[in-house]
Amino acid sequence: DLGEVMALAVEDEYQGMGIGGEIVRELLKKAKQLKVPEVITLTYQIEFFKNLGFSVTEKDNFPKRVWRICLDCPKLENCDETALHIILKE
C-alpha cells in the first residue's frame, strides 16, 4: 500500500500562509488512520516536503504503477522532479 501527494498547488496570493502544509499534514493524518505505511511525491518543491518530514529517495524505489501517469509526459525519459517519501509510523 502506498499514498501519493500529486498536483498540490496554492494560489500565489495565499502562499506563505501555511495552507499547503496544513493540507499535506491532514493528508498524512488521514493516511495514518487508513494504515497507509508510506506516502510519496514527485516535486520541484523539495524543501517544502522536507519540512513536513519527507526525505529524498530514488525514483526507482517507486512501484511501476506510480509511473502510469508519467507515460504521457514529454519529460518521461529526463524527469527533473525529485522523488521524496515519508514512512508513516503508528
Beta strands, then each sheet from edge to edge (+ up, - down):
strand 1: 3-5
strand 2: 38-43
strand 3: 55-56
strand 4: 82-87
sheet 1: 1+ 2+ 4- 3+
end
